[in-house]
């Protein structure tokens, strides 16, 4: 009889419930990973994902076998890896050894993984195998009331981590030469996985490396130095490479646990506070940045809970009233889609973002929101049609964030404000000198700063001087039209497209269509139901004030107000000012004390509820408060 530790998005040793449980048992166990054919068939899969997964597996195999050199192309030493379906593998193991317990982490994945998990649970029940699943994200299964989410999340994050398994358990691991279906001697490259289309098997040219060892190193550099500039550097695609935590791929693929990160962050906050109290000069940026990062971690779990509570979120709009938008006959413009996908829309900043993703698989949040906004508003593309391509581009593809965010950025949730990014303005704000643009849109490398964001405004002479033809694929057309011989050369080196749509007009048309649906009485009723199930409970919501259409079962805002009057704690994602004492409240993981006089303001760009009423910028995305006066 044996136990099986089933690895999915949790390839690590630290804070690993299933591995710790198996290591403390008296019976041997298998550490199993399966290249699952039904999962590989999903259109969200990309070769770069497989490479990151393999790097994590190689690192774990090395740690479990006490080797200091993880090698992807060498024989596996401790892990059992199969290329099959997980049910076929489990049935084979059960027939050979008899499985006592199947140990795994809960996964909030796409719908195919949700269905797979249901099949595995059903088999375990019929086969008499006890399946035990551990929470690793703070997301709550079968959450009965959204009002309880923050309380439960805070309890999870403050709970001690699972002990890291020692070295004495390693002789309990079995796995080599078991003769299981599709068992691999070494890890498989994407080219060997037939389910992935050929065009999606390539790796990214310059991406982050996966694995727990690298994840721990990245976390250390963030908390020791890089994190200081997090708050003020996360919005620009130039500064975010260093100022952002860069932990997203490790959190997404489970090479580090979110609780491990949160508790390390908490220790850093305590350290900063202690040094400041002892009279040591501390840069104010540290406190602000750590608080903003803490908020982002809470926000991450908040969105994952949406998918957990609504598994079909990747297939349907959160608010049914918007289901028909962008899906009429002939509405999907393939030419627009291909231009957006390849980074040739004629808008340099947008194109630079798309090309950056193709190379690195990573982009900061504001820019991700912008590329979705442009696709769904300006180009009027269905979010469901662009979702697979973006999932393949994002090295840190996390279904629980991906699908809720796509719907928010395309305006179909019914509870979030419309945000239509002006890509030209964003470029001028976040990349004023065109550094980012020139790095990725190399056709414009010689264009002057005054035209780099709007190259279509150049004259033909200007284009000739910087060797680029804007708006034509004919490399000689520009020079044939020039009168001055001395301004021309025999050929032109680069061509760059003219804007494929009018940015202002297309945005206005899209907003009008969304607003027409949003203002319908039936939509407001549906949106209220969405808020009750999925809405953030922080701050003041329009849906708590709404009168007329739609009713809630009880007045939860009054209940919350009564609790606050009694001095009870309200769970939030970061500390707010304690006005009575004139000091900042002590910072827990996600808990603070809310005071009666505090007010929040919602950012019109990212909809984050800022609890500092006098803050000049949004703590998450850095948008100026003056741009949020109507929120």
Secondary structure, DSSP 8 states (H G I E B T S, - for coil): -EEEEE-SS---STT-HHHHHHHTSSS-EEEEEEEEHHHHTSTT--HHHHHHHHHHHHHHHHHHTT-S---TTS--SS-EEEEE-HHHHHHHHHHHH-EEEEEEE-----HHHHHHHHHHHHHHHHHT-EEEEE--SS--TT-S-GGGHHHHHHHHHHS-------STTGGGB--TT---TTB-SS---GGG-TTS-GGG----SS----SHHHHHHHHHHHHHTGGGGHHHHSS-TTTHHHHS---HHHHHTTSS-HHHHHHHHHHHHHHHHHHHHTT----HHHHHHHHHHHHHHHHHHHHHHHHHH-GGGGTS-SSGGGTTTT-STT---HHHHHHHHHT-SS-HHHHHHHHHHHHHS---HHHHHHHHHIIIIIS---HHHHHHHHHHH-TT--HHHHHHHHHHHHT-SSSS------HHHHHHHH-TT-HHHHHH-GGGTTS-HHHHS-GGGS-HHHHHHTTEEES-S-TTHHHHT-S-GGG--S---EEE---SS-HHHHHHHHHHHHHHHHTSHHHHHHHHHHHHHH---SS--HHHH--SS---SS-HHHHHHHHHHTT--EE-SS--EETTTTEE----SSEE---TT---EE-TTT--EE--TT-SB-TTT--BGGGGTT-
